[in-house]
Amino acid sequence: MTRKKSLPYDEWLNRTLKLDNEKIRVTNYQLHSSEEIQDYYDIKISNNHILSFAIDEWMIIADQKTKHSSVL
């Protein structure tokens, strides 16, 4: 089972990076990434501006009694 979590790009970028030059480098990297990468991350672009992207979502189910866990 594959689940993706969509993130608003500007919100994520400002939360993740503080320096403007780093933000520009990351944005340019994503804007110029291959079609395959843009498809995988479901990068949404409008007027050369990234609107959102999606990452793999992980969930863990743990049973505290038996201390077993599994990843979904």
Number of C-alpha atoms within 10 A of each C-alpha: 3 7 12 14 11 15 15 13 19 15 11 12 16 12 9 10 12 10 9 10 10 12 16 12 11 13 17 14 11 16 17 10 13 11 12 9 12 17 13 14 18 16 21 17 14 8 6 9 13 17 15 18 21 19 14 11 11 11 9 8 10 12 9 8 6 7 7 9 11 9 8 11
